[in-house]
Amino acid sequence: MMGMTETRPLDALDSAKGKRIIVSLKSGLEVVGVLKAFDIHLNLWLEESEKREDGKITKLGAVLVRGDNILLASPQ
């Protein structure tokens, strides 16, 4: 990668593996969890996840978030 650590969006996600990320969904929900893996369709595997909705937090554990439901994914 010629000295650059993040040259593509997938590289940015790859560098976030093992870290907590915030995922905003089209439905308006936010899911926060530790990014374990992802694929080219941006399906995200999160562990230690929780759903945040209307000020309430619900623990979910391990989840797979389907990429076509995601508006935004960002390191926390």
Biopython code that builds the backbone (N, CA, C, O; Angstrom):
import numpy as np
from Bio.PDB.StructureBuilder import StructureBuilder

atoms = [
    (1, "MET", "N", (0.817, -1.201, 0.000)),
    (1, "MET", "CA", (0.000, 0.000, 0.000)),
    (1, "MET", "C", (0.854, 1.257, 0.000)),
    (1, "MET", "O", (0.346, 2.340, 0.289)),
    (2, "MET", "N", (2.069, 1.149, -0.299)),
    (2, "MET", "CA", (2.958, 2.286, -0.513)),
    (2, "MET", "C", (2.955, 3.294, 0.631)),
    (2, "MET", "O", (2.895, 4.502, 0.400)),
    (3, "GLY", "N", (3.021, 2.790, 1.881)),
    (3, "GLY", "CA", (3.187, 3.681, 3.012)),
    (3, "GLY", "C", (1.905, 4.262, 3.587)),
    (3, "GLY", "O", (1.929, 4.858, 4.664)),
    (4, "MET", "N", (0.803, 4.102, 2.899)),
    (4, "MET", "CA", (-0.451, 4.633, 3.416)),
    (4, "MET", "C", (-1.205, 3.493, 4.093)),
    (4, "MET", "O", (-1.302, 2.395, 3.543)),
    (5, "THR", "N", (-1.735, 3.751, 5.281)),
    (5, "THR", "CA", (-2.438, 2.692, 5.992)),
    (5, "THR", "C", (-3.897, 2.601, 5.588)),
    (5, "THR", "O", (-4.490, 1.525, 5.670)),
    (6, "GLU", "N", (-4.488, 3.700, 5.155)),
    (6, "GLU", "CA", (-5.902, 3.687, 4.774)),
    (6, "GLU", "C", (-6.073, 4.376, 3.427)),
    (6, "GLU", "O", (-6.081, 5.604, 3.342)),
    (7, "THR", "N", (-6.209, 3.573, 2.378)),
    (7, "THR", "CA", (-6.365, 4.155, 1.052)),
    (7, "THR", "C", (-7.768, 3.956, 0.489)),
    (7, "THR", "O", (-8.155, 4.631, -0.464)),
    (8, "ARG", "N", (-8.532, 3.031, 1.076)),
    (8, "ARG", "CA", (-9.889, 2.758, 0.623)),
    (8, "ARG", "C", (-10.802, 2.678, 1.838)),
    (8, "ARG", "O", (-10.322, 2.452, 2.949)),
    (9, "PRO", "N", (-12.107, 2.859, 1.656)),
    (9, "PRO", "CA", (-13.021, 2.738, 2.802)),
    (9, "PRO", "C", (-12.900, 1.398, 3.532)),
    (9, "PRO", "O", (-12.983, 1.355, 4.759)),
    (10, "LEU", "N", (-12.705, 0.309, 2.791)),
    (10, "LEU", "CA", (-12.571, -0.991, 3.447)),
    (10, "LEU", "C", (-11.304, -1.059, 4.290)),
    (10, "LEU", "O", (-11.265, -1.782, 5.286)),
    (11, "ASP", "N", (-10.261, -0.312, 3.906)),
    (11, "ASP", "CA", (-9.043, -0.253, 4.718)),
    (11, "ASP", "C", (-9.330, 0.427, 6.053)),
    (11, "ASP", "O", (-8.798, 0.018, 7.085)),
    (12, "ALA", "N", (-10.169, 1.461, 6.039)),
    (12, "ALA", "CA", (-10.538, 2.152, 7.279)),
    (12, "ALA", "C", (-11.288, 1.192, 8.203)),
    (12, "ALA", "O", (-11.039, 1.178, 9.408)),
    (13, "LEU", "N", (-12.195, 0.395, 7.655)),
    (13, "LEU", "CA", (-12.902, -0.589, 8.464)),
    (13, "LEU", "C", (-11.938, -1.654, 8.979)),
    (13, "LEU", "O", (-12.041, -2.085, 10.128)),
    (14, "ASP", "N", (-11.012, -2.073, 8.141)),
    (14, "ASP", "CA", (-10.057, -3.090, 8.554)),
    (14, "ASP", "C", (-9.232, -2.608, 9.745)),
    (14, "ASP", "O", (-8.937, -3.389, 10.650)),
    (15, "SER", "N", (-8.859, -1.336, 9.751)),
    (15, "SER", "CA", (-8.075, -0.799, 10.867)),
    (15, "SER", "C", (-8.917, -0.655, 12.133)),
    (15, "SER", "O", (-8.368, -0.480, 13.220)),
    (16, "ALA", "N", (-10.246, -0.725, 12.006)),
    (16, "ALA", "CA", (-11.140, -0.626, 13.167)),
    (16, "ALA", "C", (-11.452, -1.992, 13.776)),
    (16, "ALA", "O", (-12.147, -2.057, 14.790)),
    (17, "LYS", "N", (-10.962, -3.082, 13.190)),
    (17, "LYS", "CA", (-11.210, -4.421, 13.747)),
    (17, "LYS", "C", (-10.678, -4.481, 15.169)),
    (17, "LYS", "O", (-9.575, -4.017, 15.458)),
    (18, "GLY", "N", (-11.482, -5.059, 16.046)),
    (18, "GLY", "CA", (-11.095, -5.175, 17.444)),
    (18, "GLY", "C", (-11.420, -3.943, 18.271)),
    (18, "GLY", "O", (-11.183, -3.920, 19.479)),
    (19, "LYS", "N", (-11.968, -2.908, 17.617)),
    (19, "LYS", "CA", (-12.316, -1.661, 18.305)),
    (19, "LYS", "C", (-13.833, -1.477, 18.291)),
    (19, "LYS", "O", (-14.537, -2.078, 17.481)),
    (20, "ARG", "N", (-14.320, -0.633, 19.204)),
    (20, "ARG", "CA", (-15.749, -0.331, 19.254)),
    (20, "ARG", "C", (-16.099, 0.623, 18.119)),
    (20, "ARG", "O", (-15.402, 1.609, 17.882)),
    (21, "ILE", "N", (-17.182, 0.316, 17.427)),
    (21, "ILE", "CA", (-17.671, 1.191, 16.369)),
    (21, "ILE", "C", (-19.144, 1.491, 16.605)),
    (21, "ILE", "O", (-19.853, 0.747, 17.282)),
    (22, "ILE", "N", (-19.579, 2.600, 16.028)),
    (22, "ILE", "CA", (-20.983, 2.993, 16.050)),
    (22, "ILE", "C", (-21.532, 2.754, 14.648)),
    (22, "ILE", "O", (-20.929, 3.173, 13.661)),
    (23, "VAL", "N", (-22.667, 2.086, 14.562)),
    (23, "VAL", "CA", (-23.305, 1.819, 13.282)),
    (23, "VAL", "C", (-24.701, 2.440, 13.315)),
    (23, "VAL", "O", (-25.536, 2.057, 14.135)),
    (24, "SER", "N", (-24.950, 3.391, 12.429)),
    (24, "SER", "CA", (-26.281, 3.994, 12.294)),
    (24, "SER", "C", (-27.013, 3.269, 11.179)),
    (24, "SER", "O", (-26.490, 3.097, 10.078)),
    (25, "LEU", "N", (-28.242, 2.846, 11.486)),
    (25, "LEU", "CA", (-29.027, 2.087, 10.518)),
    (25, "LEU", "C", (-30.097, 2.957, 9.870)),
    (25, "LEU", "O", (-30.485, 3.989, 10.418)),
    (26, "LYS", "N", (-30.565, 2.539, 8.715)),
    (26, "LYS", "CA", (-31.615, 3.269, 7.994)),
    (26, "LYS", "C", (-32.884, 3.401, 8.819)),
    (26, "LYS", "O", (-33.646, 4.349, 8.627)),
    (27, "SER", "N", (-33.125, 2.469, 9.732)),
    (27, "SER", "CA", (-34.324, 2.490, 10.566)),
    (27, "SER", "C", (-34.260, 3.551, 11.661)),
    (27, "SER", "O", (-35.255, 3.806, 12.341)),
    (28, "GLY", "N", (-33.082, 4.173, 11.834)),
    (28, "GLY", "CA", (-32.912, 5.174, 12.882)),
    (28, "GLY", "C", (-32.236, 4.628, 14.129)),
    (28, "GLY", "O", (-31.891, 5.390, 15.032)),
    (29, "LEU", "N", (-32.044, 3.317, 14.187)),
    (29, "LEU", "CA", (-31.368, 2.702, 15.334)),
    (29, "LEU", "C", (-29.866, 2.925, 15.246)),
    (29, "LEU", "O", (-29.311, 3.129, 14.166)),
    (30, "GLU", "N", (-29.223, 2.882, 16.404)),
    (30, "GLU", "CA", (-27.770, 2.856, 16.469)),
    (30, "GLU", "C", (-27.365, 1.567, 17.161)),
    (30, "GLU", "O", (-27.951, 1.178, 18.171)),
    (31, "VAL", "N", (-26.359, 0.914, 16.607)),
    (31, "VAL", "CA", (-25.794, -0.271, 17.226)),
    (31, "VAL", "C", (-24.327, 0.025, 17.476)),
    (31, "VAL", "O", (-23.617, 0.501, 16.590)),
    (32, "VAL", "N", (-23.876, -0.262, 18.699)),
    (32, "VAL", "CA", (-22.480, -0.051, 19.072)),
    (32, "VAL", "C", (-21.916, -1.400, 19.475)),
    (32, "VAL", "O", (-22.552, -2.147, 20.218)),
    (33, "GLY", "N", (-20.718, -1.715, 18.985)),
    (33, "GLY", "CA", (-20.101, -2.982, 19.359)),
    (33, "GLY", "C", (-18.679, -3.063, 18.863)),
    (33, "GLY", "O", (-18.185, -2.159, 18.189)),
    (34, "VAL", "N", (-18.027, -4.159, 19.205)),
    (34, "VAL", "CA", (-16.648, -4.399, 18.794)),
    (34, "VAL", "C", (-16.673, -5.083, 17.436)),
    (34, "VAL", "O", (-17.264, -6.152, 17.282)),
    (35, "LEU", "N", (-16.029, -4.464, 16.450)),
    (35, "LEU", "CA", (-15.992, -5.010, 15.095)),
    (35, "LEU", "C", (-15.059, -6.207, 15.044)),
    (35, "LEU", "O", (-13.866, -6.089, 15.323)),
    (36, "LYS", "N", (-15.609, -7.358, 14.687)),
    (36, "LYS", "CA", (-14.811, -8.576, 14.575)),
    (36, "LYS", "C", (-14.447, -8.878, 13.129)),
    (36, "LYS", "O", (-13.326, -9.297, 12.843)),
    (37, "ALA", "N", (-15.393, -8.665, 12.213)),
    (37, "ALA", "CA", (-15.153, -8.982, 10.803)),
    (37, "ALA", "C", (-16.175, -8.257, 9.939)),
    (37, "ALA", "O", (-17.190, -7.763, 10.430)),
    (38, "PHE", "N", (-15.884, -8.204, 8.634)),
    (38, "PHE", "CA", (-16.802, -7.623, 7.656)),
    (38, "PHE", "C", (-16.479, -8.220, 6.297)),
    (38, "PHE", "O", (-15.439, -8.852, 6.114)),
    (39, "ASP", "N", (-17.387, -8.011, 5.343)),
    (39, "ASP", "CA", (-17.140, -8.492, 3.987)),
    (39, "ASP", "C", (-17.307, -7.348, 2.987)),
    (39, "ASP", "O", (-17.542, -6.205, 3.376)),
    (40, "ILE", "N", (-17.183, -7.661, 1.707)),
    (40, "ILE", "CA", (-17.237, -6.603, 0.690)),
    (40, "ILE", "C", (-18.615, -5.964, 0.566)),
    (40, "ILE", "O", (-18.751, -4.898, -0.034)),
    (41, "HIS", "N", (-19.640, -6.606, 1.127)),
    (41, "HIS", "CA", (-20.997, -6.047, 1.113)),
    (41, "HIS", "C", (-21.257, -5.186, 2.344)),
    (41, "HIS", "O", (-22.367, -4.695, 2.545)),
    (42, "LEU", "N", (-20.217, -5.006, 3.172)),
    (42, "LEU", "CA", (-20.281, -4.253, 4.433)),
    (42, "LEU", "C", (-21.194, -4.896, 5.464)),
    (42, "LEU", "O", (-21.707, -4.212, 6.350)),
    (43, "ASN", "N", (-21.403, -6.213, 5.358)),
    (43, "ASN", "CA", (-22.034, -6.941, 6.446)),
    (43, "ASN", "C", (-21.026, -6.921, 7.591)),
    (43, "ASN", "O", (-19.865, -7.282, 7.400)),
    (44, "LEU", "N", (-21.463, -6.503, 8.776)),
    (44, "LEU", "CA", (-20.557, -6.345, 9.907)),
    (44, "LEU", "C", (-20.877, -7.346, 10.998)),
    (44, "LEU", "O", (-22.036, -7.507, 11.378)),
    (45, "TRP", "N", (-19.854, -8.018, 11.503)),
    (45, "TRP", "CA", (-20.002, -8.898, 12.648)),
    (45, "TRP", "C", (-19.512, -8.130, 13.854)),
    (45, "TRP", "O", (-18.341, -7.756, 13.925)),
    (46, "LEU", "N", (-20.412, -7.889, 14.817)),
    (46, "LEU", "CA", (-20.089, -7.153, 16.032)),
    (46, "LEU", "C", (-20.279, -8.053, 17.241)),
    (46, "LEU", "O", (-21.202, -8.866, 17.287)),
    (47, "GLU", "N", (-19.395, -7.900, 18.217)),
    (47, "GLU", "CA", (-19.553, -8.583, 19.496)),
    (47, "GLU", "C", (-19.701, -7.540, 20.583)),
    (47, "GLU", "O", (-19.361, -6.372, 20.395)),
    (48, "GLU", "N", (-20.217, -7.979, 21.734)),
    (48, "GLU", "CA", (-20.449, -7.073, 22.872)),
    (48, "GLU", "C", (-21.289, -5.876, 22.422)),
    (48, "GLU", "O", (-21.054, -4.744, 22.845)),
    (49, "SER", "N", (-22.260, -6.142, 21.566)),
    (49, "SER", "CA", (-23.028, -5.046, 20.967)),
    (49, "SER", "C", (-24.225, -4.654, 21.816)),
    (49, "SER", "O", (-24.709, -5.415, 22.654)),
    (50, "GLU", "N", (-24.676, -3.444, 21.565)),
    (50, "GLU", "CA", (-25.878, -2.932, 22.207)),
    (50, "GLU", "C", (-26.615, -2.028, 21.239)),
    (50, "GLU", "O", (-26.018, -1.352, 20.402)),
    (51, "LYS", "N", (-27.938, -2.037, 21.382)),
    (51, "LYS", "CA", (-28.812, -1.209, 20.551)),
    (51, "LYS", "C", (-29.157, 0.036, 21.349)),
    (51, "LYS", "O", (-29.482, -0.047, 22.533)),
    (52, "ARG", "N", (-29.085, 1.183, 20.703)),
    (52, "ARG", "CA", (-29.458, 2.447, 21.341)),
    (52, "ARG", "C", (-30.644, 3.035, 20.592)),
    (52, "ARG", "O", (-30.576, 3.316, 19.395)),
    (53, "GLU", "N", (-31.741, 3.214, 21.339)),
    (53, "GLU", "CA", (-32.962, 3.720, 20.718)),
    (53, "GLU", "C", (-33.743, 4.532, 21.742)),
    (53, "GLU", "O", (-34.052, 4.037, 22.826)),
    (54, "ASP", "N", (-34.058, 5.763, 21.405)),
    (54, "ASP", "CA", (-34.844, 6.648, 22.269)),
    (54, "ASP", "C", (-34.268, 6.738, 23.684)),
    (54, "ASP", "O", (-35.012, 6.741, 24.665)),
    (55, "GLY", "N", (-32.936, 6.810, 23.781)),
    (55, "GLY", "CA", (-32.294, 6.937, 25.085)),
    (55, "GLY", "C", (-32.182, 5.637, 25.866)),
    (55, "GLY", "O", (-31.631, 5.627, 26.967)),
    (56, "LYS", "N", (-32.693, 4.544, 25.317)),
    (56, "LYS", "CA", (-32.619, 3.241, 25.981)),
    (56, "LYS", "C", (-31.514, 2.406, 25.352)),
    (56, "LYS", "O", (-31.308, 2.439, 24.138)),
    (57, "ILE", "N", (-30.806, 1.655, 26.192)),
    (57, "ILE", "CA", (-29.742, 0.768, 25.720)),
    (57, "ILE", "C", (-30.159, -0.670, 25.993)),
    (57, "ILE", "O", (-30.526, -1.021, 27.114)),
    (58, "THR", "N", (-30.099, -1.499, 24.949)),
    (58, "THR", "CA", (-30.430, -2.918, 25.066)),
    (58, "THR", "C", (-29.212, -3.722, 24.639)),
    (58, "THR", "O", (-28.720, -3.569, 23.521)),
    (59, "LYS", "N", (-28.730, -4.577, 25.529)),
    (59, "LYS", "CA", (-27.579, -5.421, 25.195)),
    (59, "LYS", "C", (-28.007, -6.510, 24.220)),
    (59, "LYS", "O", (-29.036, -7.158, 24.409)),
    (60, "LEU", "N", (-27.197, -6.703, 23.168)),
    (60, "LEU", "CA", (-27.516, -7.687, 22.139)),
    (60, "LEU", "C", (-26.518, -8.839, 22.085)),
    (60, "LEU", "O", (-26.884, -9.944, 21.682)),
    (61, "GLY", "N", (-25.280, -8.611, 22.478)),
    (61, "GLY", "CA", (-24.249, -9.641, 22.361)),
    (61, "GLY", "C", (-23.664, -9.646, 20.958)),
    (61, "GLY", "O", (-23.368, -8.589, 20.402)),
    (62, "ALA", "N", (-23.495, -10.841, 20.379)),
    (62, "ALA", "CA", (-22.939, -10.973, 19.028)),
    (62, "ALA", "C", (-24.051, -10.798, 18.001)),
    (62, "ALA", "O", (-25.106, -11.424, 18.105)),
    (63, "VAL", "N", (-23.811, -9.941, 17.008)),
    (63, "VAL", "CA", (-24.799, -9.710, 15.955)),
    (63, "VAL", "C", (-24.114, -9.585, 14.599)),
    (63, "VAL", "O", (-22.929, -9.267, 14.506)),
    (64, "LEU", "N", (-24.887, -9.843, 13.560)),
    (64, "LEU", "CA", (-24.461, -9.588, 12.192)),
    (64, "LEU", "C", (-25.374, -8.499, 11.648)),
    (64, "LEU", "O", (-26.588, -8.681, 11.559)),
    (65, "VAL", "N", (-24.783, -7.368, 11.285)),
    (65, "VAL", "CA", (-25.557, -6.254, 10.730)),
    (65, "VAL", "C", (-25.415, -6.316, 9.215)),
    (65, "VAL", "O", (-24.307, -6.261, 8.680)),
    (66, "ARG", "N", (-26.529, -6.430, 8.545)),
    (66, "ARG", "CA", (-26.514, -6.534, 7.081)),
    (66, "ARG", "C", (-26.132, -5.189, 6.460)),
    (66, "ARG", "O", (-26.688, -4.151, 6.818)),
    (67, "GLY", "N", (-25.198, -5.218, 5.546)),
    (67, "GLY", "CA", (-24.637, -4.010, 4.966)),
    (67, "GLY", "C", (-25.622, -3.076, 4.314)),
    (67, "GLY", "O", (-25.433, -1.861, 4.366)),
    (68, "ASP", "N", (-26.684, -3.602, 3.692)),
    (68, "ASP", "CA", (-27.625, -2.707, 3.008)),
    (68, "ASP", "C", (-28.539, -1.972, 3.964)),
    (68, "ASP", "O", (-29.361, -1.172, 3.519)),
    (69, "ASN", "N", (-28.427, -2.214, 5.269)),
    (69, "ASN", "CA", (-29.199, -1.476, 6.276)),
    (69, "ASN", "C", (-28.394, -0.351, 6.912)),
    (69, "ASN", "O", (-28.922, 0.401, 7.732)),
    (70, "ILE", "N", (-27.125, -0.228, 6.545)),
    (70, "ILE", "CA", (-26.218, 0.709, 7.218)),
    (70, "ILE", "C", (-26.173, 2.054, 6.497)),
    (70, "ILE", "O", (-26.002, 2.125, 5.280)),
    (71, "LEU", "N", (-26.332, 3.125, 7.290)),
    (71, "LEU", "CA", (-26.113, 4.473, 6.777)),
    (71, "LEU", "C", (-24.699, 4.934, 7.041)),
    (71, "LEU", "O", (-24.088, 5.594, 6.200)),
    (72, "LEU", "N", (-24.160, 4.582, 8.231)),
    (72, "LEU", "CA", (-22.881, 5.098, 8.686)),
    (72, "LEU", "C", (-22.232, 4.101, 9.640)),
    (72, "LEU", "O", (-22.909, 3.534, 10.498)),
    (73, "ALA", "N", (-20.945, 3.887, 9.501)),
    (73, "ALA", "CA", (-20.181, 3.096, 10.460)),
    (73, "ALA", "C", (-18.923, 3.877, 10.786)),
    (73, "ALA", "O", (-18.177, 4.276, 9.892)),
    (74, "SER", "N", (-18.690, 4.095, 12.085)),
    (74, "SER", "CA", (-17.581, 4.937, 12.501)),
    (74, "SER", "C", (-16.944, 4.413, 13.783)),
    (74, "SER", "O", (-17.649, 3.931, 14.669)),
    (75, "PRO", "N", (-15.613, 4.502, 13.895)),
    (75, "PRO", "CA", (-14.991, 4.171, 15.183)),
    (75, "PRO", "C", (-15.554, 5.091, 16.260)),
    (75, "PRO", "O", (-15.811, 6.270, 16.015)),
    (76, "GLN", "N", (-15.741, 4.535, 17.460)),
    (76, "GLN", "CA", (-16.362, 5.303, 18.529)),
    (76, "GLN", "C", (-15.430, 6.346, 19.091)),
    (76, "GLN", "O", (-15.804, 7.081, 20.004)),
]
sb = StructureBuilder()
sb.init_structure("model")
sb.init_model(0)
sb.init_chain("A")
sb.init_seg("    ")
for serial, (resi, resn, name, xyz) in enumerate(atoms, 1):
    if name == "N":
        sb.init_residue(resn, " ", resi, " ")
    sb.init_atom(name, np.array(xyz, "f"), 0.0, 1.0, " ", f" {name:<3s}", serial, name[0])
structure = sb.get_structure()
